[in-house]
Amino acid sequence: MKIKNLEMYEGVLIVVDMVNGFVKKGPMATPYMEKLIPEIDRLIKLFNRPEKNRGVIFIKEAHNKDCIEFGKFPGHCIEGTDEAEIIDEFSQYKDDALIFGKNSRSGIFAPGFLDTMEQMKNLKEIVIAGGCTDLCSFDLALPLTNYFDQENRNVQIVFPKNANDTYDAPNHNRDEYNEMAYKLMRQEGIQIVKRYENKIR
């Protein structure tokens, strides 16, 4: 891990759940997540630049084997299994990033995550990429907004549509759930954009 002086960071990309169990294999994997790889790779390259006060955070599901969430979803991404590992396409970036494992849908509760946000005192922008739009990405974006409001910190959260997606299933129409999530995030002040443009000088 090469991110040391957390106070220097002004912009952070948070990559949510780009792990084998959502992208490659297992009961929760979806091809829509795999299609995000090129765009998220572009974003990682933009933000993996500590000399520009930018950095990358990976949040990954790493469930306990008896996780209570498995009463709502099939068992997946159990800590220590291949499903819980960040996909190979991004493995080259792991040594330069912060990585947090979570036992729930919301990365904000991952051990150490909020402590890191507190230490990033000069943070101005967070970009969220990964999935799912209406679940794990959504469940990170909204409480993060509330956290920064509570702390009276002006941090813009940006949510690029082409770097986030969800799944199709019976009673879960992908387009409908994406749009519902966008609408709810907009009303919380989260910036929904088609594509994140390079703001790094």
Sequence and secondary structure as in RCSB ss.txt:
>XXXX:A:sequence
MKIKNLEMYEGVLIVVDMVNGFVKKGPMATPYMEKLIPEIDRLIKLFNRPEKNRGVIFIKEAHNKDCIEFGKFPG
HCIEGTDEAEIIDEFSQYKDDALIFGKNSRSGIFAPGFLDTMEQMKNLKEIVIAGGCTDLCSFDLALPLTNYFDQ
ENRNVQIVFPKNANDTYDAPNHNRDEYNEMAYKLMRQEGIQIVKRYENKIR
>XXXX:A:secstr
     GGG  EEEEEE  BHHHHTSSTT  HHHHTTHHHHHHHHHHH  GGGTEEEEEEEE B TT GGGGTS  
  BTTSGGGSB GGGGGGGGGSEEEEESSS GGGSTTHHHHHHH TT  EEEEEEE TTTHHHHHHHHHHHHHHH
TT   EEEEEGGGEE   BTTB HHHHHHHHHHHHHHTT EEESS      
